Amino acid sequence: MTDALNQRPNTDANSRLEELEREVRGLRIAARKQRLIFGGMGILLAALAIGGAGQPGEKVVNDLRAKRLTIVDDQGKDRIIAGTDQEGGLSIAWLDRDGKTRIGAGTDKADNATLSWFDRNGKPRITAATTPTGAAPIAWLDHDGKPRIVAMTNLDGNAGVTWIDGDGKARIVGMTNPEGNAGLTCLDADSRPRILVTTSKQGVADLVWRDTEGKLRMNATTEPDGGAGFTWYDRDQIRRLIAGVGDDGSVILPVKDMKEKP
């Protein structure tokens, strides 16, 4: 495996993590805006009767124009609230019998569109969105409102899933791209990639271990022609041991230090 190939997983993982952080921040802001909008909407039409054409005593409205609209149940409780804000956003919320928002959808002035599900405590638990850049993320949040799993597709055809710990740090990142490659990165508590797994469209599969300094220490590879190899590196990135089998069935076993005679 060449040095360029060895370095690629780190570069892809770091780019993916930066992109993920931007999307998670956007999802958090969108969910927070929805909750503020839903909570600040007053009742506009608490006793509006619409429909029932031809039934005496009921009013028919063909065209209703309003900035905010509230639909109540038989007990007069708000159940659906829709409206616009001063920034050009549009939101609609579905509330339960206790007046807590359970589903919210909206668009904002930046052309983001979001759909969120809230638990019985009014906290967002699932948020899906589309962005002006062509990304389509969906996030699962814990009881504290922290994103723990984020899945996303991008306009360029890349797709990924990220698992995040309770401190908000990405720990596992999986990716696929339009070229047919796939990768999985496991990060430590300091967000450093430590284990990287990749497969290519050509049939090559790699497993890489890195130390806390990001240096390559072990690399296992299988080739489409049947060959397989395992390499150990020292802290200076110099190969020290190589073992493997060739496509012809031959076996390679290290008998000398590769530092002295590569």
C-alpha positions in Angstrom: 0.0 0.0 0.0 1.5 3.3 -1.0 2.0 6.3 1.3 -0.6 8.2 -0.7 -3.1 5.5 0.0 -2.1 5.4 3.6 -2.7 9.1 4.1 -6.1 9.2 2.3 -8.2 7.8 5.1 -7.0 10.5 7.5 -7.7 13.3 5.0 -11.2 12.0 4.1 -12.0 11.5 7.8 -10.9 15.0 8.8 -12.9 16.6 5.9 -15.9 14.5 6.8 -15.7 15.5 10.5 -15.4 19.2 9.6 -18.5 18.9 7.4 -20.3 16.9 10.0 -19.7 19.6 12.7 -21.1 22.3 10.3 -24.2 20.2 9.7 -24.8 19.4 13.3 -24.5 23.0 14.3 -27.1 23.8 11.6 -29.5 21.2 12.9 -29.2 22.5 16.4 -29.9 26.1 15.3 -32.9 24.9 13.2 -34.4 23.0 16.1 -33.9 25.8 18.5 -35.5 28.3 16.1 -38.5 26.0 15.6 -39.0 25.8 19.4 -38.8 29.6 19.8 -41.3 30.2 16.9 -43.7 27.5 18.1 -43.6 28.8 21.7 -44.1 32.4 20.7 -47.2 32.0 18.5 -50.4 33.2 20.0 -53.9 32.1 19.1 -55.2 33.9 16.1 -58.4 32.1 15.3 -59.4 30.2 18.4 -63.0 29.6 17.3 -62.9 29.5 13.5 -65.3 27.1 11.8 -64.3 26.2 8.2 -66.1 23.9 5.8 -69.5 22.3 5.9 -70.8 23.9 2.7 -74.6 23.9 2.7 -75.0 23.3 6.4 -77.0 26.1 8.2 -75.1 28.1 10.8 -71.6 27.3 9.5 -69.3 29.7 7.8 -67.5 28.8 4.5 -64.2 30.5 3.8 -62.8 30.1 0.3 -59.6 32.0 0.8 -58.0 32.5 4.2 -54.9 34.7 4.5 -53.1 35.1 7.8 -49.5 35.3 9.2 -50.3 32.9 12.0 -53.0 30.3 12.4 -53.9 28.2 15.5 -56.2 25.2 15.4 -57.7 24.0 18.7 -59.4 20.8 19.8 -62.8 20.4 21.5 -61.3 21.5 24.8 -59.9 24.7 23.3 -56.3 23.5 23.5 -53.9 24.5 20.8 -53.1 21.4 18.6 -51.7 22.9 15.4 -49.9 26.2 15.1 -48.6 27.6 11.8 -47.0 30.9 11.0 -44.2 33.0 9.6 -41.6 35.0 11.4 -40.0 38.4 10.7 -36.9 36.7 9.2 -38.8 35.1 6.5 -39.1 31.7 8.1 -42.2 29.5 8.0 -43.1 26.9 10.7 -45.9 24.6 11.6 -46.1 22.6 14.9 -48.3 19.7 16.0 -48.9 19.7 19.8 -50.1 17.0 22.1 -52.9 17.3 24.7 -50.5 18.8 27.2 -49.5 21.6 24.8 -46.1 20.3 24.1 -44.7 20.3 20.6 -44.3 16.8 19.2 -43.7 17.4 15.5 -42.4 20.6 13.9 -41.6 21.5 10.3 -40.3 24.7 8.8 -38.2 26.6 6.3 -35.9 29.6 7.0 -34.5 32.6 5.1 -31.4 30.6 4.3 -33.5 28.0 2.3 -33.0 25.2 4.8 -36.0 23.0 5.3 -36.4 20.9 8.5 -38.7 18.4 10.1 -38.3 17.5 13.8 -39.8 15.0 16.2 -40.0 15.9 19.9 -40.4 13.7 22.9 -43.0 14.1 25.7 -40.7 16.6 27.4 -40.6 18.8 24.4 -37.0 18.0 23.5 -36.0 17.3 19.9 -35.1 13.7 19.3 -35.0 13.3 15.5 -34.3 16.1 13.0 -34.2 15.8 9.3 -33.2 18.6 6.9 -32.3 19.6 3.4 -29.8 22.5 2.8 -29.2 24.9 -0.1 -25.9 23.1 -0.7 -27.7 19.9 -1.6 -27.0 18.1 1.6 -29.7 16.0 3.3 -28.8 15.2 6.9 -30.9 13.4 9.6 -29.9 13.4 13.3 -30.9 11.3 16.2 -30.5 13.2 19.6 -30.4 11.9 23.1 -32.5 13.0 26.2 -30.1 16.0 26.6 -30.7 17.2 23.0 -27.2 16.2 21.9 -26.8 14.6 18.4 -25.6 11.0 18.8 -26.1 9.6 15.3 -26.0 11.7 12.1 -26.6 10.3 8.6 -26.2 12.5 5.5 -26.0 12.5 1.7 -24.4 15.3 -0.3 -24.9 16.7 -3.7 -21.6 15.2 -4.9 -22.9 11.7 -4.2 -21.0 11.0 -1.0 -23.0 9.5 1.9 -22.0 9.0 5.5 -23.1 8.0 9.0 -21.5 9.2 12.1 -21.8 8.1 15.7 -21.1 10.7 18.4 -20.4 10.3 22.1 -22.0 12.1 25.0 -19.3 14.8 24.8 -20.3 15.7 21.3 -17.2 14.1 19.7 -17.4 11.9 16.6 -16.2 8.3 17.4 -17.2 6.3 14.4 -17.5 7.6 10.8 -18.7 5.5 7.9 -18.6 6.7 4.3 -19.3 5.7 0.7 -18.6 7.7 -2.5 -19.9 7.6 -6.1 -16.7 5.8 -7.2 -17.6 2.7 -5.3 -15.2 3.1 -2.4 -16.3 2.7 1.3 -14.5 3.5 4.5 -15.0 3.2 8.3 -13.0 5.3 10.8 -12.8 4.7 14.6 -11.7 7.7 16.6 -10.4 8.0 20.1 -11.8 10.4 22.8 -9.5 13.1 21.5 -11.0 12.8 18.0 -7.9 11.2 16.5 -8.4 8.5 13.9 -7.0 5.3 15.3 -8.5 2.5 13.1 -9.4 2.9 9.5 -11.0 0.3 7.2 -11.4 0.9 3.5 -12.6 -1.1 0.4 -12.2 0.1 -3.1 -14.1 -0.5 -6.3 -11.0 -2.4 -7.6 -11.4 -5.0 -4.9 -8.6 -3.8 -2.5 -9.4 -4.0 1.2 -7.2 -2.3 3.8 -7.1 -2.2 7.6 -4.9 0.5 9.2 -3.9 1.2 12.8 -2.5 4.5 13.8 -1.0 5.7 17.1 -1.9 8.7 19.2 0.4 10.9 17.0 -1.4 9.8 13.9 1.4 7.7 12.6 0.9 4.5 10.7 1.9 1.5 12.8 0.2 -1.5 11.2 -1.4 -2.2 7.9 -3.2 -5.2 6.6 -4.2 -5.5 2.9 -5.9 -8.0 0.6 -5.7 -7.7 -3.1 -8.2 -8.8 -5.8 -5.6 -11.2 -7.3 -5.5 -13.2 -4.0 -2.5 -11.7 -2.4 -2.6 -10.5 1.2 0.0 -8.8 3.4 0.6 -7.4 6.9 3.1 -4.6 7.6 4.5 -3.3 10.9 6.0 0.3 11.1 8.0 1.9 13.8 7.6 5.5 15.2 9.7 6.8 12.3 7.3 5.4 9.8 9.9 2.9 8.6 8.7 -0.6 7.7 10.2 -3.1 10.2 8.3 -6.4 9.5 6.4 -7.6 6.5 4.4 -10.9 6.2 2.1 -12.1 3.5 1.0 -14.6 0.9 1.2 -14.1 -2.9 -1.3 -14.8 -5.5 0.7 -17.9 -6.5 0.4 -19.3 -3.0 3.9 -18.3 -1.9 4.4 -17.3 1.7 6.5 -14.3 2.9 7.8 -14.4 6.4 10.2 -11.8 7.8 13.6 -13.1 8.9 15.5 -9.7 9.0 14.9 -6.3 10.4 13.6 -4.2 7.5 15.2 -1.1 9.0 18.6 -2.5 8.3 17.8 -4.0 5.0 14.5 -2.8 3.5 
